[in-house]
């Protein structure tokens, strides 16, 4: 979905819109899944990266600008624990019980025109 909003900076408001958000690359060089006896599943993803392309525009009382942008997030680490209740009476269910995420680097490139 698009991201739209406004922020107050110094002398006025900045209105922004980020649209046409597309994930163009995902790399998972290190991922593992392990069973936790009696409780569920542990997922560990290490050193992952993600690239997103988008359109952007901003408006202030003084100027407006728009263009294309790319965001590259790297050194992403995720550890998630899922519980899997052992209930033979119905369909299998999975619930997220814990999740920790860190990211190391974020590189943002904006190309625009006035």
DRENTILO-10882 format. One record per residue (C-alpha): residue in three letters; x, z, y. Coordinates in steps of 0.05 Angstrom, whole numbers, plus 32768, in hexadecimal, padded with zeros to 4 digits. Layout:
BEGIN
+------+------+------+-------+
! rest ! east !   up ! north !
+------+------+------+-------+
!  ala !    X !    Z !     Y !
...
+------+------+------+-------+
//
This chain:
BEGIN
+------+------+------+-------+
! rest ! east !   up ! north !
+------+------+------+-------+
!  unk ! 8000 ! 8000 !  8000 !
!  unk ! 8014 ! 7FF6 !  8049 !
!  unk ! 8030 ! 8031 !  8071 !
!  unk ! 8013 ! 8038 !  80B6 !
!  unk ! 8019 ! 8070 !  80E9 !
!  unk ! 8036 ! 8089 !  8129 !
!  unk ! 806C ! 80BA !  813F !
!  unk ! 8078 ! 80DB !  8183 !
!  unk ! 80BD ! 80CF !  819F !
!  unk ! 80D4 ! 80E3 !  81E4 !
!  unk ! 80AA ! 80BD !  8216 !
!  unk ! 8073 ! 80A4 !  81E8 !
!  unk ! 8058 ! 8091 !  81A5 !
!  unk ! 8076 ! 805F !  8174 !
!  unk ! 8043 ! 803C !  8149 !
!  unk ! 805D ! 801E !  8108 !
!  unk ! 8045 ! 7FF5 !  80CE !
!  unk ! 806B ! 7FE5 !  808E !
!  unk ! 8049 ! 7FB0 !  8064 !
!  unk ! 8054 ! 7F81 !  8029 !
!  unk ! 807E ! 7FB6 !  8005 !
!  unk ! 809C ! 7F98 !  7FC6 !
!  unk ! 80CC ! 7FB8 !  7F94 !
!  unk ! 80FE ! 7F80 !  7F87 !
!  unk ! 8131 ! 7FA3 !  7F5B !
!  unk ! 8135 ! 7FE1 !  7F2F !
!  unk ! 8173 ! 7FF6 !  7F09 !
!  unk ! 8174 ! 802E !  7ED5 !
!  unk ! 81BC ! 802E !  7EBB !
!  unk ! 81B3 ! 8072 !  7E9A !
!  unk ! 8171 ! 8089 !  7E7D !
!  unk ! 8160 ! 80B6 !  7E42 !
!  unk ! 8123 ! 80D4 !  7E22 !
!  unk ! 8127 ! 8111 !  7DF5 !
!  unk ! 80F4 ! 813B !  7DD0 !
!  unk ! 80EC ! 8185 !  7DE3 !
!  unk ! 80D5 ! 81A7 !  7DA3 !
!  unk ! 8091 ! 81C6 !  7DAB !
!  unk ! 8089 ! 81B4 !  7DF5 !
!  unk ! 8091 ! 816A !  7E06 !
!  unk ! 80BF ! 8134 !  7E1D !
!  unk ! 80FA ! 8134 !  7E4E !
!  unk ! 810B ! 80F5 !  7E75 !
!  unk ! 814E ! 80F0 !  7E99 !
!  unk ! 8161 ! 80B5 !  7EC5 !
!  unk ! 81A6 ! 80B4 !  7EE5 !
!  unk ! 81C6 ! 8089 !  7F1B !
!  unk ! 8189 ! 805D !  7F24 !
!  unk ! 817D ! 802F !  7F5F !
!  unk ! 8142 ! 800D !  7F80 !
!  unk ! 813C ! 7FD4 !  7FB2 !
!  unk ! 80FD ! 7FCA !  7FDC !
!  unk ! 80EC ! 7F90 !  800C !
!  unk ! 80B8 ! 7F97 !  8042 !
!  unk ! 809C ! 7F7F !  8085 !
!  unk ! 809E ! 7FAF !  80C0 !
!  unk ! 8086 ! 7FB3 !  8107 !
!  unk ! 8089 ! 7FE8 !  813E !
!  unk ! 8067 ! 7FEE !  8182 !
!  unk ! 8075 ! 801B !  81BC !
!  unk ! 805D ! 8019 !  8204 !
!  unk ! 809E ! 7FF5 !  8216 !
!  unk ! 80A8 ! 7FC2 !  81DD !
!  unk ! 8092 ! 7FA9 !  819A !
!  unk ! 80BC ! 7F8D !  8161 !
!  unk ! 80B2 ! 7F75 !  811A !
!  unk ! 80D8 ! 7F57 !  80E0 !
!  unk ! 80ED ! 7F5E !  8098 !
!  unk ! 8112 ! 7F97 !  8078 !
!  unk ! 8135 ! 7FAC !  8039 !
!  unk ! 813F ! 7FF3 !  8020 !
!  unk ! 8171 ! 8001 !  7FE8 !
!  unk ! 8170 ! 8047 !  7FC9 !
!  unk ! 81A9 ! 8058 !  7F9A !
!  unk ! 81C6 ! 8093 !  7F73 !
!  unk ! 817F ! 80A8 !  7F5F !
!  unk ! 817A ! 80DF !  7F2A !
!  unk ! 8139 ! 80F4 !  7F09 !
!  unk ! 812A ! 812A !  7ED6 !
!  unk ! 80E1 ! 812F !  7EBF !
!  unk ! 80C0 ! 815B !  7E8A !
!  unk ! 807F ! 8145 !  7E6B !
!  unk ! 8053 ! 8172 !  7E41 !
!  unk ! 802F ! 8155 !  7E05 !
!  unk ! 7FF9 ! 8185 !  7DED !
!  unk ! 7FF0 ! 8182 !  7DA2 !
!  unk ! 7FA5 ! 817A !  7D9D !
!  unk ! 7F8C ! 8154 !  7D61 !
!  unk ! 7F45 ! 8152 !  7D7C !
!  unk ! 7F4D ! 8119 !  7DAD !
!  unk ! 7F7B ! 80E5 !  7DCC !
!  unk ! 7FC4 ! 80F7 !  7DDA !
!  unk ! 7FD0 ! 810E !  7E21 !
!  unk ! 800F ! 8116 !  7E4A !
!  unk ! 8017 ! 8141 !  7E88 !
!  unk ! 8051 ! 8144 !  7EB9 !
!  unk ! 8067 ! 818D !  7EBB !
!  unk ! 80A9 ! 8188 !  7EE2 !
!  unk ! 80CD ! 8153 !  7F0A !
!  unk ! 810E ! 8155 !  7F32 !
!  unk ! 8128 ! 811A !  7F59 !
!  unk ! 8164 ! 810F !  7F86 !
!  unk ! 817F ! 80D1 !  7FA8 !
!  unk ! 81C4 ! 80C7 !  7FC4 !
!  unk ! 81C5 ! 808A !  7FF1 !
!  unk ! 8190 ! 8065 !  8019 !
!  unk ! 81A3 ! 8024 !  803B !
!  unk ! 816F ! 8006 !  806B !
!  unk ! 8177 ! 7FC0 !  8089 !
!  unk ! 8145 ! 7FA8 !  80BD !
!  unk ! 8144 ! 7F60 !  80D5 !
!  unk ! 8117 ! 7F54 !  8111 !
!  unk ! 8104 ! 7F2D !  814D !
!  unk ! 80EC ! 7F43 !  8192 !
+------+------+------+-------+
//
